[in-house]
Amino acid sequence: MRPEHREMRLRQLSESLAAFADETRNQPRPRRGWLHAVREALGLTLRQVGELIHTTRQQIQAFENAEAQDRITLGSLRRVAEAVGCDLVYRIVPKSGSMFELAEKRARQEATRRGLAVEHTMALEDQAAGDVQRTIDDETRRILLNDRAP
């Protein structure tokens, strides 16, 4: 991806995730899963939800169990959510900070690895430059502007 497009994409992604990340970062999933929690809150039985998507109560129970065990597919989750009048909202957000901060952290880690490797090689040849931090800072900027994501 071209550097100017990468920066624009990073900015767009950061903006679209900012509110969502703050809102949900500290909201754990209910112990028995969202499907179970929503179904119970709406006062629906397994059989009633099953009828809404033309399946059995056992299949709805299986969906709820799969969600609670992190084994449900997004398609199944969306199908049941829509049946009970909900939307599935799916996002991947940084554990902390913004996408910009996450990108810079990744770039700085890689730059540090590269910078220290070069400094080590140069020291073995008795040619160490000595300004490792500046080298790492320069490499971080170069990675953020030029490198493609791995």
Chimera marker file (.cmm) of the C-alpha trace (Angstrom):
<marker_set name="trace">
<marker id="1" x="0.000" y="0.000" z="0.000" r="1" g="1" b="0" radius="0.5"/>
<marker id="2" x="1.322" y="3.440" z="-0.858" r="1" g="1" b="0" radius="0.5"/>
<marker id="3" x="2.463" y="5.436" z="2.194" r="1" g="1" b="0" radius="0.5"/>
<marker id="4" x="-0.086" y="8.226" z="1.728" r="1" g="1" b="0" radius="0.5"/>
<marker id="5" x="-2.892" y="5.674" z="1.395" r="1" g="1" b="0" radius="0.5"/>
<marker id="6" x="-1.680" y="3.759" z="4.425" r="1" g="1" b="0" radius="0.5"/>
<marker id="7" x="-1.698" y="6.899" z="6.562" r="1" g="1" b="0" radius="0.5"/>
<marker id="8" x="-5.178" y="7.855" z="5.321" r="1" g="1" b="0" radius="0.5"/>
<marker id="9" x="-6.487" y="4.331" z="6.010" r="1" g="1" b="0" radius="0.5"/>
<marker id="10" x="-4.974" y="4.361" z="9.483" r="1" g="1" b="0" radius="0.5"/>
<marker id="11" x="-6.605" y="7.740" z="10.212" r="1" g="1" b="0" radius="0.5"/>
<marker id="12" x="-10.012" y="6.552" z="8.919" r="1" g="1" b="0" radius="0.5"/>
<marker id="13" x="-9.831" y="3.342" z="10.932" r="1" g="1" b="0" radius="0.5"/>
<marker id="14" x="-8.790" y="5.209" z="14.070" r="1" g="1" b="0" radius="0.5"/>
<marker id="15" x="-11.695" y="7.626" z="13.754" r="1" g="1" b="0" radius="0.5"/>
<marker id="16" x="-14.269" y="4.902" z="13.149" r="1" g="1" b="0" radius="0.5"/>
<marker id="17" x="-13.044" y="2.811" z="16.102" r="1" g="1" b="0" radius="0.5"/>
<marker id="18" x="-12.446" y="5.602" z="18.630" r="1" g="1" b="0" radius="0.5"/>
<marker id="19" x="-15.942" y="5.819" z="20.104" r="1" g="1" b="0" radius="0.5"/>
<marker id="20" x="-16.538" y="2.090" z="19.865" r="1" g="1" b="0" radius="0.5"/>
<marker id="21" x="-13.306" y="1.214" z="21.648" r="1" g="1" b="0" radius="0.5"/>
<marker id="22" x="-13.968" y="3.533" z="24.583" r="1" g="1" b="0" radius="0.5"/>
<marker id="23" x="-17.555" y="2.320" z="24.849" r="1" g="1" b="0" radius="0.5"/>
<marker id="24" x="-16.896" y="-1.401" z="24.846" r="1" g="1" b="0" radius="0.5"/>
<marker id="25" x="-13.347" y="-1.965" z="26.042" r="1" g="1" b="0" radius="0.5"/>
<marker id="26" x="-14.492" y="-2.439" z="29.639" r="1" g="1" b="0" radius="0.5"/>
<marker id="27" x="-17.728" y="-4.293" z="28.854" r="1" g="1" b="0" radius="0.5"/>
<marker id="28" x="-17.201" y="-8.020" z="29.292" r="1" g="1" b="0" radius="0.5"/>
<marker id="29" x="-19.379" y="-10.479" z="27.437" r="1" g="1" b="0" radius="0.5"/>
<marker id="30" x="-22.031" y="-12.028" z="29.684" r="1" g="1" b="0" radius="0.5"/>
<marker id="31" x="-20.813" y="-15.334" z="31.138" r="1" g="1" b="0" radius="0.5"/>
<marker id="32" x="-23.383" y="-17.352" z="29.170" r="1" g="1" b="0" radius="0.5"/>
<marker id="33" x="-23.021" y="-15.184" z="26.044" r="1" g="1" b="0" radius="0.5"/>
<marker id="34" x="-24.926" y="-12.373" z="24.354" r="1" g="1" b="0" radius="0.5"/>
<marker id="35" x="-27.441" y="-14.661" z="22.655" r="1" g="1" b="0" radius="0.5"/>
<marker id="36" x="-28.563" y="-16.117" z="25.972" r="1" g="1" b="0" radius="0.5"/>
<marker id="37" x="-28.579" y="-12.709" z="27.706" r="1" g="1" b="0" radius="0.5"/>
<marker id="38" x="-30.650" y="-11.054" z="24.959" r="1" g="1" b="0" radius="0.5"/>
<marker id="39" x="-33.050" y="-13.991" z="24.651" r="1" g="1" b="0" radius="0.5"/>
<marker id="40" x="-33.653" y="-13.976" z="28.409" r="1" g="1" b="0" radius="0.5"/>
<marker id="41" x="-34.029" y="-10.187" z="28.541" r="1" g="1" b="0" radius="0.5"/>
<marker id="42" x="-36.649" y="-10.362" z="25.770" r="1" g="1" b="0" radius="0.5"/>
<marker id="43" x="-38.473" y="-13.164" z="27.565" r="1" g="1" b="0" radius="0.5"/>
<marker id="44" x="-38.086" y="-15.607" z="24.671" r="1" g="1" b="0" radius="0.5"/>
<marker id="45" x="-37.750" y="-19.355" z="25.022" r="1" g="1" b="0" radius="0.5"/>
<marker id="46" x="-35.312" y="-21.465" z="23.029" r="1" g="1" b="0" radius="0.5"/>
<marker id="47" x="-38.293" y="-22.848" z="21.105" r="1" g="1" b="0" radius="0.5"/>
<marker id="48" x="-39.555" y="-19.367" z="20.203" r="1" g="1" b="0" radius="0.5"/>
<marker id="49" x="-36.173" y="-18.245" z="18.871" r="1" g="1" b="0" radius="0.5"/>
<marker id="50" x="-35.870" y="-21.532" z="16.987" r="1" g="1" b="0" radius="0.5"/>
<marker id="51" x="-39.230" y="-20.903" z="15.317" r="1" g="1" b="0" radius="0.5"/>
<marker id="52" x="-38.048" y="-17.450" z="14.217" r="1" g="1" b="0" radius="0.5"/>
<marker id="53" x="-35.189" y="-18.957" z="12.214" r="1" g="1" b="0" radius="0.5"/>
<marker id="54" x="-36.894" y="-22.235" z="11.359" r="1" g="1" b="0" radius="0.5"/>
<marker id="55" x="-34.743" y="-24.483" z="13.494" r="1" g="1" b="0" radius="0.5"/>
<marker id="56" x="-35.032" y="-26.463" z="16.707" r="1" g="1" b="0" radius="0.5"/>
<marker id="57" x="-34.684" y="-25.321" z="20.283" r="1" g="1" b="0" radius="0.5"/>
<marker id="58" x="-31.732" y="-27.709" z="20.530" r="1" g="1" b="0" radius="0.5"/>
<marker id="59" x="-29.981" y="-25.838" z="17.719" r="1" g="1" b="0" radius="0.5"/>
<marker id="60" x="-30.546" y="-22.502" z="19.469" r="1" g="1" b="0" radius="0.5"/>
<marker id="61" x="-29.124" y="-24.031" z="22.657" r="1" g="1" b="0" radius="0.5"/>
<marker id="62" x="-26.145" y="-25.234" z="20.616" r="1" g="1" b="0" radius="0.5"/>
<marker id="63" x="-25.636" y="-21.693" z="19.236" r="1" g="1" b="0" radius="0.5"/>
<marker id="64" x="-25.743" y="-20.238" z="22.745" r="1" g="1" b="0" radius="0.5"/>
<marker id="65" x="-23.265" y="-22.835" z="24.025" r="1" g="1" b="0" radius="0.5"/>
<marker id="66" x="-20.972" y="-22.278" z="21.043" r="1" g="1" b="0" radius="0.5"/>
<marker id="67" x="-20.970" y="-18.522" z="21.631" r="1" g="1" b="0" radius="0.5"/>
<marker id="68" x="-20.186" y="-18.953" z="25.340" r="1" g="1" b="0" radius="0.5"/>
<marker id="69" x="-17.231" y="-21.191" z="24.350" r="1" g="1" b="0" radius="0.5"/>
<marker id="70" x="-15.960" y="-18.858" z="21.554" r="1" g="1" b="0" radius="0.5"/>
<marker id="71" x="-16.831" y="-21.434" z="18.872" r="1" g="1" b="0" radius="0.5"/>
<marker id="72" x="-19.776" y="-19.783" z="17.096" r="1" g="1" b="0" radius="0.5"/>
<marker id="73" x="-19.465" y="-18.535" z="13.541" r="1" g="1" b="0" radius="0.5"/>
<marker id="74" x="-20.242" y="-14.917" z="12.747" r="1" g="1" b="0" radius="0.5"/>
<marker id="75" x="-22.919" y="-16.120" z="10.341" r="1" g="1" b="0" radius="0.5"/>
<marker id="76" x="-24.744" y="-18.060" z="13.051" r="1" g="1" b="0" radius="0.5"/>
<marker id="77" x="-24.390" y="-15.223" z="15.521" r="1" g="1" b="0" radius="0.5"/>
<marker id="78" x="-25.779" y="-12.742" z="12.974" r="1" g="1" b="0" radius="0.5"/>
<marker id="79" x="-28.658" y="-15.072" z="12.045" r="1" g="1" b="0" radius="0.5"/>
<marker id="80" x="-29.868" y="-15.460" z="15.636" r="1" g="1" b="0" radius="0.5"/>
<marker id="81" x="-29.302" y="-11.780" z="16.445" r="1" g="1" b="0" radius="0.5"/>
<marker id="82" x="-31.430" y="-10.715" z="13.470" r="1" g="1" b="0" radius="0.5"/>
<marker id="83" x="-34.161" y="-13.179" z="14.437" r="1" g="1" b="0" radius="0.5"/>
<marker id="84" x="-34.572" y="-11.473" z="17.807" r="1" g="1" b="0" radius="0.5"/>
<marker id="85" x="-34.477" y="-7.970" z="16.322" r="1" g="1" b="0" radius="0.5"/>
<marker id="86" x="-30.808" y="-7.147" z="16.908" r="1" g="1" b="0" radius="0.5"/>
<marker id="87" x="-27.817" y="-6.301" z="14.751" r="1" g="1" b="0" radius="0.5"/>
<marker id="88" x="-24.457" y="-7.975" z="15.129" r="1" g="1" b="0" radius="0.5"/>
<marker id="89" x="-21.784" y="-5.310" z="15.605" r="1" g="1" b="0" radius="0.5"/>
<marker id="90" x="-18.317" y="-6.669" z="14.909" r="1" g="1" b="0" radius="0.5"/>
<marker id="91" x="-15.111" y="-4.690" z="15.449" r="1" g="1" b="0" radius="0.5"/>
<marker id="92" x="-11.491" y="-5.352" z="16.262" r="1" g="1" b="0" radius="0.5"/>
<marker id="93" x="-10.099" y="-2.654" z="18.534" r="1" g="1" b="0" radius="0.5"/>
<marker id="94" x="-6.664" y="-2.084" z="20.071" r="1" g="1" b="0" radius="0.5"/>
<marker id="95" x="-6.393" y="-3.377" z="23.629" r="1" g="1" b="0" radius="0.5"/>
<marker id="96" x="-5.280" y="0.086" z="24.648" r="1" g="1" b="0" radius="0.5"/>
<marker id="97" x="-4.763" y="3.408" z="22.923" r="1" g="1" b="0" radius="0.5"/>
<marker id="98" x="-5.535" y="4.184" z="19.303" r="1" g="1" b="0" radius="0.5"/>
<marker id="99" x="-4.699" y="2.519" z="16.004" r="1" g="1" b="0" radius="0.5"/>
<marker id="100" x="-2.033" y="5.212" z="15.507" r="1" g="1" b="0" radius="0.5"/>
<marker id="101" x="-0.425" y="4.260" z="18.809" r="1" g="1" b="0" radius="0.5"/>
<marker id="102" x="-0.613" y="0.573" z="17.953" r="1" g="1" b="0" radius="0.5"/>
<marker id="103" x="0.989" y="1.162" z="14.532" r="1" g="1" b="0" radius="0.5"/>
<marker id="104" x="3.749" y="3.258" z="16.071" r="1" g="1" b="0" radius="0.5"/>
<marker id="105" x="4.410" y="0.660" z="18.771" r="1" g="1" b="0" radius="0.5"/>
<marker id="106" x="4.747" y="-2.071" z="16.131" r="1" g="1" b="0" radius="0.5"/>
<marker id="107" x="7.019" y="0.140" z="14.024" r="1" g="1" b="0" radius="0.5"/>
<marker id="108" x="9.189" y="1.074" z="17.034" r="1" g="1" b="0" radius="0.5"/>
<marker id="109" x="9.603" y="-2.593" z="18.001" r="1" g="1" b="0" radius="0.5"/>
<marker id="110" x="10.712" y="-3.483" z="14.493" r="1" g="1" b="0" radius="0.5"/>
<marker id="111" x="12.964" y="-0.409" z="14.263" r="1" g="1" b="0" radius="0.5"/>
<marker id="112" x="14.584" y="-1.303" z="17.582" r="1" g="1" b="0" radius="0.5"/>
<marker id="113" x="15.222" y="-4.845" z="16.392" r="1" g="1" b="0" radius="0.5"/>
<marker id="114" x="16.748" y="-3.588" z="13.139" r="1" g="1" b="0" radius="0.5"/>
<marker id="115" x="18.724" y="-0.782" z="14.779" r="1" g="1" b="0" radius="0.5"/>
<marker id="116" x="20.233" y="-2.997" z="17.450" r="1" g="1" b="0" radius="0.5"/>
<marker id="117" x="21.147" y="-5.642" z="14.870" r="1" g="1" b="0" radius="0.5"/>
<marker id="118" x="22.980" y="-3.051" z="12.747" r="1" g="1" b="0" radius="0.5"/>
<marker id="119" x="24.682" y="-1.526" z="15.790" r="1" g="1" b="0" radius="0.5"/>
<marker id="120" x="25.815" y="-4.986" z="16.918" r="1" g="1" b="0" radius="0.5"/>
<marker id="121" x="27.233" y="-5.821" z="13.492" r="1" g="1" b="0" radius="0.5"/>
<marker id="122" x="28.997" y="-2.467" z="13.276" r="1" g="1" b="0" radius="0.5"/>
<marker id="123" x="30.460" y="-2.942" z="16.791" r="1" g="1" b="0" radius="0.5"/>
<marker id="124" x="31.832" y="-6.349" z="15.786" r="1" g="1" b="0" radius="0.5"/>
<marker id="125" x="33.599" y="-4.581" z="12.926" r="1" g="1" b="0" radius="0.5"/>
<marker id="126" x="34.737" y="-1.803" z="15.320" r="1" g="1" b="0" radius="0.5"/>
<marker id="127" x="32.598" y="0.705" z="13.361" r="1" g="1" b="0" radius="0.5"/>
<marker id="128" x="29.751" y="1.356" z="15.823" r="1" g="1" b="0" radius="0.5"/>
<marker id="129" x="27.948" y="4.614" z="15.060" r="1" g="1" b="0" radius="0.5"/>
<marker id="130" x="26.949" y="5.156" z="18.694" r="1" g="1" b="0" radius="0.5"/>
<marker id="131" x="23.671" y="7.041" z="18.191" r="1" g="1" b="0" radius="0.5"/>
<marker id="132" x="21.356" y="4.043" z="18.366" r="1" g="1" b="0" radius="0.5"/>
<marker id="133" x="18.320" y="6.012" z="19.591" r="1" g="1" b="0" radius="0.5"/>
<marker id="134" x="18.414" y="8.366" z="16.593" r="1" g="1" b="0" radius="0.5"/>
<marker id="135" x="18.785" y="5.377" z="14.286" r="1" g="1" b="0" radius="0.5"/>
<marker id="136" x="15.748" y="3.738" z="15.917" r="1" g="1" b="0" radius="0.5"/>
<marker id="137" x="13.699" y="6.960" z="15.663" r="1" g="1" b="0" radius="0.5"/>
<marker id="138" x="14.600" y="7.361" z="11.977" r="1" g="1" b="0" radius="0.5"/>
<marker id="139" x="13.821" y="3.713" z="11.255" r="1" g="1" b="0" radius="0.5"/>
<marker id="140" x="10.473" y="3.989" z="13.091" r="1" g="1" b="0" radius="0.5"/>
<marker id="141" x="9.453" y="6.915" z="10.858" r="1" g="1" b="0" radius="0.5"/>
<marker id="142" x="10.624" y="5.037" z="7.750" r="1" g="1" b="0" radius="0.5"/>
<marker id="143" x="8.619" y="1.940" z="8.730" r="1" g="1" b="0" radius="0.5"/>
<marker id="144" x="5.481" y="3.981" z="9.462" r="1" g="1" b="0" radius="0.5"/>
<marker id="145" x="5.720" y="5.767" z="6.114" r="1" g="1" b="0" radius="0.5"/>
<marker id="146" x="7.063" y="3.095" z="3.797" r="1" g="1" b="0" radius="0.5"/>
<marker id="147" x="6.850" y="-0.471" z="4.995" r="1" g="1" b="0" radius="0.5"/>
<marker id="148" x="3.954" y="-2.688" z="4.117" r="1" g="1" b="0" radius="0.5"/>
<marker id="149" x="2.165" y="-4.400" z="6.942" r="1" g="1" b="0" radius="0.5"/>
<marker id="150" x="3.451" y="-7.958" z="7.446" r="1" g="1" b="0" radius="0.5"/>
<link id1="1" id2="2" r="1" g="1" b="0" radius="0.2"/>
<link id1="2" id2="3" r="1" g="1" b="0" radius="0.2"/>
<link id1="3" id2="4" r="1" g="1" b="0" radius="0.2"/>
<link id1="4" id2="5" r="1" g="1" b="0" radius="0.2"/>
<link id1="5" id2="6" r="1" g="1" b="0" radius="0.2"/>
<link id1="6" id2="7" r="1" g="1" b="0" radius="0.2"/>
<link id1="7" id2="8" r="1" g="1" b="0" radius="0.2"/>
<link id1="8" id2="9" r="1" g="1" b="0" radius="0.2"/>
<link id1="9" id2="10" r="1" g="1" b="0" radius="0.2"/>
<link id1="10" id2="11" r="1" g="1" b="0" radius="0.2"/>
<link id1="11" id2="12" r="1" g="1" b="0" radius="0.2"/>
<link id1="12" id2="13" r="1" g="1" b="0" radius="0.2"/>
<link id1="13" id2="14" r="1" g="1" b="0" radius="0.2"/>
<link id1="14" id2="15" r="1" g="1" b="0" radius="0.2"/>
<link id1="15" id2="16" r="1" g="1" b="0" radius="0.2"/>
<link id1="16" id2="17" r="1" g="1" b="0" radius="0.2"/>
<link id1="17" id2="18" r="1" g="1" b="0" radius="0.2"/>
<link id1="18" id2="19" r="1" g="1" b="0" radius="0.2"/>
<link id1="19" id2="20" r="1" g="1" b="0" radius="0.2"/>
<link id1="20" id2="21" r="1" g="1" b="0" radius="0.2"/>
<link id1="21" id2="22" r="1" g="1" b="0" radius="0.2"/>
<link id1="22" id2="23" r="1" g="1" b="0" radius="0.2"/>
<link id1="23" id2="24" r="1" g="1" b="0" radius="0.2"/>
<link id1="24" id2="25" r="1" g="1" b="0" radius="0.2"/>
<link id1="25" id2="26" r="1" g="1" b="0" radius="0.2"/>
<link id1="26" id2="27" r="1" g="1" b="0" radius="0.2"/>
<link id1="27" id2="28" r="1" g="1" b="0" radius="0.2"/>
<link id1="28" id2="29" r="1" g="1" b="0" radius="0.2"/>
<link id1="29" id2="30" r="1" g="1" b="0" radius="0.2"/>
<link id1="30" id2="31" r="1" g="1" b="0" radius="0.2"/>
<link id1="31" id2="32" r="1" g="1" b="0" radius="0.2"/>
<link id1="32" id2="33" r="1" g="1" b="0" radius="0.2"/>
<link id1="33" id2="34" r="1" g="1" b="0" radius="0.2"/>
<link id1="34" id2="35" r="1" g="1" b="0" radius="0.2"/>
<link id1="35" id2="36" r="1" g="1" b="0" radius="0.2"/>
<link id1="36" id2="37" r="1" g="1" b="0" radius="0.2"/>
<link id1="37" id2="38" r="1" g="1" b="0" radius="0.2"/>
<link id1="38" id2="39" r="1" g="1" b="0" radius="0.2"/>
<link id1="39" id2="40" r="1" g="1" b="0" radius="0.2"/>
<link id1="40" id2="41" r="1" g="1" b="0" radius="0.2"/>
<link id1="41" id2="42" r="1" g="1" b="0" radius="0.2"/>
<link id1="42" id2="43" r="1" g="1" b="0" radius="0.2"/>
<link id1="43" id2="44" r="1" g="1" b="0" radius="0.2"/>
<link id1="44" id2="45" r="1" g="1" b="0" radius="0.2"/>
<link id1="45" id2="46" r="1" g="1" b="0" radius="0.2"/>
<link id1="46" id2="47" r="1" g="1" b="0" radius="0.2"/>
<link id1="47" id2="48" r="1" g="1" b="0" radius="0.2"/>
<link id1="48" id2="49" r="1" g="1" b="0" radius="0.2"/>
<link id1="49" id2="50" r="1" g="1" b="0" radius="0.2"/>
<link id1="50" id2="51" r="1" g="1" b="0" radius="0.2"/>
<link id1="51" id2="52" r="1" g="1" b="0" radius="0.2"/>
<link id1="52" id2="53" r="1" g="1" b="0" radius="0.2"/>
<link id1="53" id2="54" r="1" g="1" b="0" radius="0.2"/>
<link id1="54" id2="55" r="1" g="1" b="0" radius="0.2"/>
<link id1="55" id2="56" r="1" g="1" b="0" radius="0.2"/>
<link id1="56" id2="57" r="1" g="1" b="0" radius="0.2"/>
<link id1="57" id2="58" r="1" g="1" b="0" radius="0.2"/>
<link id1="58" id2="59" r="1" g="1" b="0" radius="0.2"/>
<link id1="59" id2="60" r="1" g="1" b="0" radius="0.2"/>
<link id1="60" id2="61" r="1" g="1" b="0" radius="0.2"/>
<link id1="61" id2="62" r="1" g="1" b="0" radius="0.2"/>
<link id1="62" id2="63" r="1" g="1" b="0" radius="0.2"/>
<link id1="63" id2="64" r="1" g="1" b="0" radius="0.2"/>
<link id1="64" id2="65" r="1" g="1" b="0" radius="0.2"/>
<link id1="65" id2="66" r="1" g="1" b="0" radius="0.2"/>
<link id1="66" id2="67" r="1" g="1" b="0" radius="0.2"/>
<link id1="67" id2="68" r="1" g="1" b="0" radius="0.2"/>
<link id1="68" id2="69" r="1" g="1" b="0" radius="0.2"/>
<link id1="69" id2="70" r="1" g="1" b="0" radius="0.2"/>
<link id1="70" id2="71" r="1" g="1" b="0" radius="0.2"/>
<link id1="71" id2="72" r="1" g="1" b="0" radius="0.2"/>
<link id1="72" id2="73" r="1" g="1" b="0" radius="0.2"/>
<link id1="73" id2="74" r="1" g="1" b="0" radius="0.2"/>
<link id1="74" id2="75" r="1" g="1" b="0" radius="0.2"/>
<link id1="75" id2="76" r="1" g="1" b="0" radius="0.2"/>
<link id1="76" id2="77" r="1" g="1" b="0" radius="0.2"/>
<link id1="77" id2="78" r="1" g="1" b="0" radius="0.2"/>
<link id1="78" id2="79" r="1" g="1" b="0" radius="0.2"/>
<link id1="79" id2="80" r="1" g="1" b="0" radius="0.2"/>
<link id1="80" id2="81" r="1" g="1" b="0" radius="0.2"/>
<link id1="81" id2="82" r="1" g="1" b="0" radius="0.2"/>
<link id1="82" id2="83" r="1" g="1" b="0" radius="0.2"/>
<link id1="83" id2="84" r="1" g="1" b="0" radius="0.2"/>
<link id1="84" id2="85" r="1" g="1" b="0" radius="0.2"/>
<link id1="85" id2="86" r="1" g="1" b="0" radius="0.2"/>
<link id1="86" id2="87" r="1" g="1" b="0" radius="0.2"/>
<link id1="87" id2="88" r="1" g="1" b="0" radius="0.2"/>
<link id1="88" id2="89" r="1" g="1" b="0" radius="0.2"/>
<link id1="89" id2="90" r="1" g="1" b="0" radius="0.2"/>
<link id1="90" id2="91" r="1" g="1" b="0" radius="0.2"/>
<link id1="91" id2="92" r="1" g="1" b="0" radius="0.2"/>
<link id1="92" id2="93" r="1" g="1" b="0" radius="0.2"/>
<link id1="93" id2="94" r="1" g="1" b="0" radius="0.2"/>
<link id1="94" id2="95" r="1" g="1" b="0" radius="0.2"/>
<link id1="95" id2="96" r="1" g="1" b="0" radius="0.2"/>
<link id1="96" id2="97" r="1" g="1" b="0" radius="0.2"/>
<link id1="97" id2="98" r="1" g="1" b="0" radius="0.2"/>
<link id1="98" id2="99" r="1" g="1" b="0" radius="0.2"/>
<link id1="99" id2="100" r="1" g="1" b="0" radius="0.2"/>
<link id1="100" id2="101" r="1" g="1" b="0" radius="0.2"/>
<link id1="101" id2="102" r="1" g="1" b="0" radius="0.2"/>
<link id1="102" id2="103" r="1" g="1" b="0" radius="0.2"/>
<link id1="103" id2="104" r="1" g="1" b="0" radius="0.2"/>
<link id1="104" id2="105" r="1" g="1" b="0" radius="0.2"/>
<link id1="105" id2="106" r="1" g="1" b="0" radius="0.2"/>
<link id1="106" id2="107" r="1" g="1" b="0" radius="0.2"/>
<link id1="107" id2="108" r="1" g="1" b="0" radius="0.2"/>
<link id1="108" id2="109" r="1" g="1" b="0" radius="0.2"/>
<link id1="109" id2="110" r="1" g="1" b="0" radius="0.2"/>
<link id1="110" id2="111" r="1" g="1" b="0" radius="0.2"/>
<link id1="111" id2="112" r="1" g="1" b="0" radius="0.2"/>
<link id1="112" id2="113" r="1" g="1" b="0" radius="0.2"/>
<link id1="113" id2="114" r="1" g="1" b="0" radius="0.2"/>
<link id1="114" id2="115" r="1" g="1" b="0" radius="0.2"/>
<link id1="115" id2="116" r="1" g="1" b="0" radius="0.2"/>
<link id1="116" id2="117" r="1" g="1" b="0" radius="0.2"/>
<link id1="117" id2="118" r="1" g="1" b="0" radius="0.2"/>
<link id1="118" id2="119" r="1" g="1" b="0" radius="0.2"/>
<link id1="119" id2="120" r="1" g="1" b="0" radius="0.2"/>
<link id1="120" id2="121" r="1" g="1" b="0" radius="0.2"/>
<link id1="121" id2="122" r="1" g="1" b="0" radius="0.2"/>
<link id1="122" id2="123" r="1" g="1" b="0" radius="0.2"/>
<link id1="123" id2="124" r="1" g="1" b="0" radius="0.2"/>
<link id1="124" id2="125" r="1" g="1" b="0" radius="0.2"/>
<link id1="125" id2="126" r="1" g="1" b="0" radius="0.2"/>
<link id1="126" id2="127" r="1" g="1" b="0" radius="0.2"/>
<link id1="127" id2="128" r="1" g="1" b="0" radius="0.2"/>
<link id1="128" id2="129" r="1" g="1" b="0" radius="0.2"/>
<link id1="129" id2="130" r="1" g="1" b="0" radius="0.2"/>
<link id1="130" id2="131" r="1" g="1" b="0" radius="0.2"/>
<link id1="131" id2="132" r="1" g="1" b="0" radius="0.2"/>
<link id1="132" id2="133" r="1" g="1" b="0" radius="0.2"/>
<link id1="133" id2="134" r="1" g="1" b="0" radius="0.2"/>
<link id1="134" id2="135" r="1" g="1" b="0" radius="0.2"/>
<link id1="135" id2="136" r="1" g="1" b="0" radius="0.2"/>
<link id1="136" id2="137" r="1" g="1" b="0" radius="0.2"/>
<link id1="137" id2="138" r="1" g="1" b="0" radius="0.2"/>
<link id1="138" id2="139" r="1" g="1" b="0" radius="0.2"/>
<link id1="139" id2="140" r="1" g="1" b="0" radius="0.2"/>
<link id1="140" id2="141" r="1" g="1" b="0" radius="0.2"/>
<link id1="141" id2="142" r="1" g="1" b="0" radius="0.2"/>
<link id1="142" id2="143" r="1" g="1" b="0" radius="0.2"/>
<link id1="143" id2="144" r="1" g="1" b="0" radius="0.2"/>
<link id1="144" id2="145" r="1" g="1" b="0" radius="0.2"/>
<link id1="145" id2="146" r="1" g="1" b="0" radius="0.2"/>
<link id1="146" id2="147" r="1" g="1" b="0" radius="0.2"/>
<link id1="147" id2="148" r="1" g="1" b="0" radius="0.2"/>
<link id1="148" id2="149" r="1" g="1" b="0" radius="0.2"/>
<link id1="149" id2="150" r="1" g="1" b="0" radius="0.2"/>
</marker_set>
